[in-house]
């Protein structure tokens, strides 16, 4: 896997993932499980790889990180 998620993009994904996961505790009923979608941005931020970016040919990381 080639790194394609940059530092700012990574930070945004972490914040968005945590916000979505917080819905597990904030919502009631079956709607609360929408928060599990937050696992996806957290996982892509952790791995620094986004499969969708790869398909679209997008990269938000610097050239130094792209080679890692």
C-alpha positions as CSV (number, residue, x, y, z in Angstrom):
1,X,0.0,0.0,0.0
2,X,1.3,3.4,-1.0
3,X,0.7,6.2,1.5
4,X,-1.9,8.7,0.1
5,X,-3.3,10.4,3.2
6,X,-1.5,13.5,4.3
7,X,-1.1,15.0,7.8
8,X,-4.0,17.5,7.6
9,X,-6.2,15.0,5.9
10,X,-5.3,12.5,8.7
11,X,-6.2,14.9,11.5
12,X,-9.5,15.7,9.9
13,X,-10.3,12.0,9.5
14,X,-9.5,11.3,13.2
15,X,-11.7,14.2,14.4
16,X,-14.5,13.1,12.0
17,X,-14.2,9.4,13.1
18,X,-14.3,10.2,16.8
19,X,-17.3,12.5,16.2
20,X,-19.2,9.8,14.4
21,X,-18.3,7.2,17.0
22,X,-19.6,9.5,19.7
23,X,-23.1,9.0,18.1
24,X,-23.1,5.6,19.7
25,X,-23.6,7.2,23.1
26,X,-25.6,10.3,22.0
27,X,-28.4,8.8,19.8
28,X,-31.0,6.3,20.9
29,X,-32.5,3.3,19.3
30,X,-31.2,1.8,16.0
31,X,-30.0,5.2,14.8
32,X,-27.1,5.1,17.2
33,X,-25.4,2.4,15.0
34,X,-24.8,5.0,12.3
35,X,-21.9,6.0,14.6
36,X,-20.1,2.8,13.6
37,X,-19.3,4.5,10.2
38,X,-16.7,6.4,12.3
39,X,-14.5,3.3,12.2
40,X,-13.7,3.9,8.5
41,X,-12.1,7.3,8.8
42,X,-10.2,6.2,11.9
43,X,-8.9,3.2,10.0
44,X,-7.8,5.1,6.9
45,X,-6.1,7.7,9.2
46,X,-4.3,5.0,11.1
47,X,-3.1,3.2,7.9
48,X,-2.5,6.5,6.0
49,X,-4.1,4.8,3.0
50,X,-7.5,5.5,1.5
51,X,-8.7,2.9,-1.1
52,X,-11.0,5.5,-2.7
53,X,-8.1,7.9,-3.1
54,X,-6.1,5.1,-4.8
55,X,-8.9,4.4,-7.3
56,X,-9.3,8.1,-8.1
57,X,-5.6,8.8,-8.2
58,X,-5.7,11.4,-5.4
59,X,-3.0,11.9,-2.9
60,X,-2.9,14.5,-0.1
61,X,0.5,13.6,1.3
62,X,3.8,15.2,0.6
63,X,6.2,13.6,-1.8
64,X,8.4,12.4,1.1
65,X,5.6,10.4,2.6
66,X,4.3,9.2,-0.7
67,X,7.4,7.0,-1.2
68,X,7.0,5.3,2.2
